[in-house]
Amino acid sequence: MTSYQSAKEEIRRTADIVELIGRFVKLKKAGRNYVGLCPFHAEKDPSFTVNAERQTFHCFGCKKGGDIFSFWMEYHSSTFPEALRDLAERYNVTISEGFSASKEREKAAQRESLFRLNEKATVYFERALGHSQKGKSARAYLNRRSLQKDTIPEFRIGYAPDEWDGLVGILRHEHVDLNLAVQAGLIISRKSGGYYDRFRNRVIFPIFNLRQQVVGFGGRVLDDSLPKYLNTPETPIFHKGESLYGLHASHKMIREKGRVVIVEGYMDCLALKKHGLNEVVATLGTALTSRHVRKLKGYADEAIVVFDADEAGKSAALRSLPVFSNEGLSAKAVVLPEGHDPDTFVNLNGLDVFLEIIDQAFPMFDFFVEQRFSERDSDEGRVRALKDILPVLSEIRDFTLRSLYVRRLSERIGVKEDVVLSELTRFMKKPSGEAFERKINGQMMTGKKAQKSLTDLQLLNLLVHYPETVSRLMACECRTLLSDPVVMKIVDTIFAEFSQETPFSPEKLLDILDSEQACEQLREVLHRPFVCSQQDVEQAVVEFEEEVYQAKISVSFQRAKERGDMERLVQLTKLKTQGPLRS
């Protein structure tokens, strides 16, 4: 056994998949499984299950699943070698180098190089901030923003000097591959040749993942030049649509409090933390995405979004409504007084006053309706506001919730519910390419599910949950009853593994099966309740033996009939009534 396989098995024996996944997903005991909202797709009713006995997880909605390594890779967007290293470190398991296949090793090596490069850049920015001359203006800016001195090293805040090739020069001196630095989004290639720094004359905020690694940077200008904020572009390790500033330092408190406060900017997040609000994250100055919310709902029962008082802030509130609704996370909204953001407000008024405003937050839908319609008292204004909200309501997938919003909207604006509903229906009838694709995919999936017979699933369930029946079902050639090729593949693998001298374990098949479709089907069976009780197992096996026997008789009968063999037909008729011989 190779060293990595040995380490993998040791981690599986040591780790508790329920405890590990429970750090990122809220799980509740449900029978022999634990259930929660899937972190990999939008849902309101839990379809994500974790089985402690088999140490596997499976989502019946999006079909993702596997073992502890599969979860770690999917949740942290990491490769297998990275997951192995992370989990080995977490569970004190020793592994040696050279444990990955070439392609996996290359991919992991590239990501590792980007992390190391970001670390070098972070150190460069930190040193520049501390430099007596170069960092003077940045330190003065941070001082004006009332940032505490201990916050700066804690979040590793730095400064990119007003130089075109400051970082380029450092990387070149250290013999770093500058093309890799371009990939990391740290420097930019000149069309005429050479490179220059992406971040110049900006306070730098490193962005961390949950493993405390720097995945990217945000830079804020010290003057009035544009853009005001500049983020690292998309890279193999940084995805703006799923990264949240401060989550690495806040996720434990978010879980403890059961809520998360979401703000827009880095300084907003740091100011609130400085004053003692620790369940806060920032969105890197971008719109909230479903991936943001999906990650947060693993920790929080409720989100409170703090918007700026300007029109852009109110529009952001409107856009975020369907994101929270579709992800099933309760959300409230707050708008601060004119001219304030969370940073300025909490520094001027203190945390207690800020918390009072938070406690008075409106549910997201009510907030939007009040904002839009209080500004537009005329009939024409209400019509325009209604047209603003229709596209948002159309994006809410839950029919019941959408209907409830329609009713409350009609009551608020004084327009009959059926009129609002009619307008919404008319808007939704304009098909988009995405909606059409979803419809077609849904029809295809329905067709696929219908192909799987009840016999296939019952037999597979019996083999998986009661391995003691495998030898009898294999001997009676139960495979002849199967019609689904995916189930056939799993059953063939079960029989092949059962024939080996090593102990048979159904969950180990997940490592052996070479088809993701087969793995999905097996995980579903592993995570579903048993078809029959222990007392009914013998009866179930007898019924399958009888069914196989009768199927064989029917085939022989048809062949004898085609040949006109009357003597054989009589024999088969007697055998049909006798049934299979059993010891």
N, C-alpha and C positions, 0 to 999 in steps of 0.2 A: 504494500500500500504506500502510495507516495506521501510525502510529509504533509502536503496541503490537505489530502483526504483524511489523514489521521487527525489533523487539527480540526477539520470540519466536523468530524464525528465527535471529537471531544467537546467542541462548542455546543453541538446539539445535545449532548448528554448533560452538560453543565447548565445551559441556558433554560429559562422558563419563557416560552414565547408569549404567554399571557402577560407576564410582568413587563417584558420588553415592549410589546405593542401597546400595552396599557399606558406607557409613557407618552404616546403620541395620539392615541385614540381612546375616547371614553368607552369602556367596556362594561357590560352588565351580564351577570350570570343568567343563562337561559337554558335550563336542562343540563346537558353535558357540555354544551358550548358556551362561549362568551360572545355577545353580539354588540355591535356598535355601528355608527355611521361610517361608511367607507371613506377613507381619505383620498381615494383615487378617482371618484366620480361623484356627481351631484345626486343626493338622495335625501329624503326626509324620513323614511322608514328604514330601520337598520336591516341591511342585507349582508353585512360584513360579519363573518363568523371566525372565531378562533377556537381551535380544539386543543385543550391542554394535554390530553392523553396522547394524541398523535403528533403534537407539536407542529401543527400546520394552520394556515389561515386560508379562507376562500371568500370571495364576494360573489353572491348569486346574481348581482346586478351587472357589474362590469367584467366578471369572470376572472379577475386577477386573483392570484393565490400562490401558495407554495409554502416553503419553510421560513425559518428565521432569516436566512440569507436573502431570499426573494423579497421579503418585506423591506429589509434594510436597503437593498439596491433600489427598489422602486420608490421608497419614501425619500431617500437622500440623493436620488439620481446618481448613484455611484456604480462602479463596476464590481464584479465579483471579487477581484483581488483586494479592492478597497474595503468591501464589506467584510471580507475575511480578516483583514488587519484590524479594522475597527472593533469587530466582535471578539477577536482574540485578545485584544488589549482590555476590553471591557470585562471579559471573563477569565483573564490571566492564563491564557492558553498560549504556549510557545509554538511558533511556526518558523520554518526556515525559508530562505529566499528561493526563487526559481520555481514557484508553485503554480504559475498560470500558463495557459497556452499562449502562443505567440501573439495572436491578435488581441486577446484580453490584456496581455502584458503591455503591448504597445499603447492601448487605450488608457490603461491605468497609469503608465509612465508619463503620457502626455498630460493627464490631469494633475498628476503629482508635480510635474514641472511647472504647471501654471500656478498651483498653490505656492510652490517655493518662490516663484517669481513675484507673486503678489506679496509674499512675506518680505522679500527684499525691498519692494517698492514702499511697503508700509514703514519699514525701518528708515528708509530714505526720507519719507515725508515727516516722520516723527523727529528726526534729527534736524531737518530744515526748520521745523517749528521752533525747536529749541535753540537754533543758531542766533547768536547775539544780534546780528544785523539782518540776515535774510528773513528771519521769522518775526521781526519786530512788529510789522504791520498786522500780521495774522494774530499775534498774541494780544495786540491792542483791540482787535476786532472781537476776539473771544472774551476779553475782559469787559468790553462794552455790552456784550450779550449776557453778562453775569454768569458765565459758565464757571463752575467750581474747578479748582485746580486738580482735585483728585478724579474728576470726571474725565479729564483729558487723557491721562494714561490708562484709565479703566477701559475707555472706548477707543484708545489708540488714535486719537485725533491728530492730524498732521497738517502740513502745509506744502503746497507745490510752488516753489519759487517762480518769480516772473522771468523765467529763462526758457529758451526754445529747446535746449538740449541738456538740461541739468540731469534728468534721469537717464537719458540716452548715454551721456558720458559715463555715468556710474556703471551702467550695465555693460557698456563696451569695455570699460576698465576691468570688470570682473569676468570678461570673456563669455557673457551670456549671449545666446542666440537671439539676435534682435528680431528675427522673423517670428519667434515665439512670443516676444514682447508685443509685437503687433497683434498676434492672436489673442493675447491677454487683454488687449484694449488699452495698454499703457502708453504706447507710442504709435505714431502714424507714419506711413511711408510717404516720402515726397515723390511727386511725379518726376522730378528732375534727378532723383536719386538721393539716398540718405534717409534720415528719419528725424522726427521732432516729437517733443513731449505732448501728449494729449492734454494733460492737466497743467495749467500755468496760472500763477497768481490766484490760487484758490485754497481755501481751507478744505482739507481732505477728511472725509468720514469713511473709514473702512467699513465694509458691509460683511458681516460674518454669517456662516451657516451654523446649524445647531451643534456642529462639532468644533466650533470656535476657530474655524479656518476662514481666512479672508478670501471671499469669492469675487469681490469687486469694490469699486469706490464711487463715492459721490463727492463732487467738488463744488463749493459755493464761492462765487466771486467776492472780492473785497470792495469793489466799486459798483458802478451802475451798468457795466457792460453786460451784454447778452451772449449766450443764455445765462440766466442767473444761477441755475444749477446744471451740472453736467455729470451724467452717470457713465460708468463703464458700458460699452455696447454689449450685445449678446455674445457670450463666449461658451465654450464647452462646460464651464463651471458656474456661469452667472446667467440667470434668467430673471429679468426685471419683473415679469408678470407673476412670479411666485416668491420673490424675495421680499422680506419685511425687515426694515431696520429696527434693531433692538430686540428681536424675538429671541435671539440666543441668550439674552440677559433677563428676559421677562417671562419665558414660557412657564417656569415653575410657579411664579406668583399669579399668572393668568389662571392656571389650573386651580390654585388655592382659592382665589377670589371668585372663580366661575364666570368672569367677564373680562373683556379686553376693550381698552380704549384705543381707538385708531385715529391718528392724526396724520397730517400731510408731510411735514418736514422733519429733517434731522434735529434741528434746534428745538422744535416743538417737543419731540420725544425726550430729548436730553433735559430740557427745562422741567418737564413734569416729573421725570425721574429724580432730578436734583431736589425737588420739593417733596418727594416721598411717594409719588404715584408710580408704582412699579409694574402695574399690569398694562403697559402702554407700548405700542409699536407704531412705526411710520411707514408710509407706502412709497417712499422714494420719489414723491412728487408726481406719481402716476395714478391713473384711475384704478380703483379696486377691481380685481379679477376674481373669477370663480376659484382659481388656484390659491389665491390669497385666503379667501374665506374658507376653503376646504381644509387648508392647513390649520387655521385658527379654531375651527369648530372641534378639532380634536382636543382642545384645551378648555374652551369657553362655552358656556350656555347662552351667552348674550354678548353682543358687540355694541359699543356706543361710539358712533363716528362723530368727530368734531370737525365741522366744516367752517371755512371762512365765511364772513358775512357778505362777500361780494357775489355777483351773479355767477361767476365761475364755480364758487362753492356750492351754491344752490343747485346748479346744473349737475354737479358731481353727485349730490344727494339723490337726484332723480335717476341718474344712471346706475347708482348702486342698489336701488330698490330690487330689481329682478335678480341681481347677483345673490343677495342675501336670501330672498324668497326661494329661489331655485335650489340653493344649497341647504335650506332648512335651518339656518341660524337666525335666531331672533335678533333684531337690530333696532336701535334707537338713534336719533340724530339730534345734534346740538349745533346751534349757530351762535357764535360769540358776538358780543356787541360790536358795532361798526368800528372799523379801524384796528381791531385786535385779532391776533392769532393766539394759540395756546401759550406760546413762549412769552409774548408781551403781557398777556392777561395774568398768567400765574405769577410772573415776576412783580407785577404791579399790585395785585390783589391778594396773593397767597393761595395756598392749596384749598383751604376750607371753602372760600368763595367759589373756586372752580368746581369743587365737589358738589356744592349746592346746585349749580347749573346742571351738572351731570345727572343729579338725582331727579331733575325736572325734565329730563329728555323725553321727547315725543317718540312713539313708535314711528318707524321710517315713513310709512305711507301717510299717516296723519300729519307728520311734519311737512311732507311735500305739499299735501293738499292745502294746509293752512298757509304755507308760504306763497303758493301760486295764486290761490283764490282771494287771499286778503289783499293782494296787490292789484287785483283786477275786478273791481266791483261792477263794472258795466256788463251788459249782456254780451257785447262783442268781446270784452276781455275774458269772460268766462268761457266763451266758445274757443278762444285762442288757447286758454289754459287746458281745456279739455283735449284739444288736438295735441298739446304737448305731452299729455300723459298717456294717450292711447297707445303709442308705440311701446311705451314701457310696460303697460299692462299686457300687451300682446306677447311679451317675452316671458311672462310668468307661466310656467308649465303646469302648475297645480290648478286644475279647473275649479275646485272648491274655493281656494284662496282667491283666485281671480274673480269669481262670482261675488265673493264677499266684498272685495274692493269696489266692484262695480256698484253694489248696493250702497255702500258708504259714500261713494263719490256722488251718486245721484241725490242722496239726502243732503249732502253738503252744498251742492250747486243749485238745487231746486229743479232738477230736470228728471223726468220720469226714468225709472230704471231700465225699462224696455228700450227707451230711446238711446241711452248710453250703451246698452248691450248691443243694439243694432249697429251703432257706429263702430263699436269695437269689432263686431263680427265682420263688417264690411272691410275694415282695415286688415283684419287677419286673413281675409280671403285672397289677398294679393300674395301669391306664393313666391317665396324666395328659393333660390337654388339649394340652400342648406336645408330648408324645410322639406323640399321634395326628396332630397337625398335621405333625410331621416325617415321619411315615410316609406320609401323603397326598401331601405335597410331593415326597417321594422317588419315589412311584409316578408322579406327573405328569411329573417330570423324565425318568424312564425312558421314558415314552411319547413324550416330545418327541424324545429322542435317537434312538429307533427310526425316526422319520419321515425322518431324513436318510439319503439313499441313498449308497452307495459312489461312484456315478458323480458325484454332486454334489461330494463332497469331493475326489475325484481331479482333476476338471476345475478346481476352484477352486485346488487346490494347484499345478497346472501353470501356470495363468495368473499366480499370484502369484510363484512362484519362478523362472519362466522367461518374463519379459515378452516375449521375442522371439517367442513362440508366439501372442501375442494377435491379431495381424493375420490369421493363417490360421484360427484358431479362430473369430474373429468372422465371417470371410468364409464359412465353412462352416455358419454358423447353429447353432453348438453349443448355444446357449441352449435349443433345443428339447428337449434331453436332460434338462434340469433339472426337479426336482419340488419342491424346497424353496424357499419364497418368500424366505427370508432369503438363501440363496445366490444366488437370481435377482437380488435387489436389489444384492448386491455385484458380481456379474458385469455387470449393466447399468451400474453406476457405473464399473467398470474400462473397459468399452467406450467409455463417454462421455468419460472422461478420456484414453484412448488416442487418441481422434479429435482432441483438441486439439493445438495446435502445441507446447505446452510439454512438456518431458521427462516421461515417465511414471515414477512411483515408487510402488510398492504401499503403502508405509507412509504416504504422504500421504493415502491414502483415509480414514484414521482421522479426519482433520479434515473430510472431506467428507460421510461417511455420517451421516445424521440419526437413525439407529436404534442404540440401545445394543446390541441383540441382534445386529445386523449387525457392529458393532465387535467384540463378543466373538468372533463366528465368525471374523472376519478375523484378529484377534490370535492365535487358536488355530492358524490355518494358518501365519501368519508365524513362530510359535515352534515348530512341529512340524518334524521332519525331512522332507526332500524325499521325495515318493512314489517318484520314479525318479531314476536317475543321469543325468548329462549325456549319456552315450552312448545312453540309452534315450528321450530326449526326442522325437526324430524319430518313433520307432516309436509312442509314445504319441499324438502328434498324428495320425498316419496312422490309428490305431485309432479315434479320436474322429471323424475325417472319414468313415471307413467306417460307423461306427455311425449318424451323422446321415443319411448317404446311404441306408442300409438302412431307417431309420425313415421317411424320405420315400417310399421305394418302397412300404413296407407301407401307408402311408396312401392313396397313389394306387391301390394294388391293391384295397384295401377299397372305395374309391369306385367303381372300374370294375366290381367284382363286384356292387355294389348296383345299378348301372345296367344290368348284363347286357352290357357292352361287351367281347366276346370278343377283338376285334382289339387293344384296348388292354391286355388281360390278357396276351396273348402278348408284346407289346412290353415290358411291365414285367417279365415273367419273364426275358427276355434281359438287360435292364438290371440286374436283380438279380444275375445271375451275373458281369456285367462289372465291377461296382464303380465308384467315382467316378473320373473322368478326372483325372489329375494331370500337371502340366508337368514 
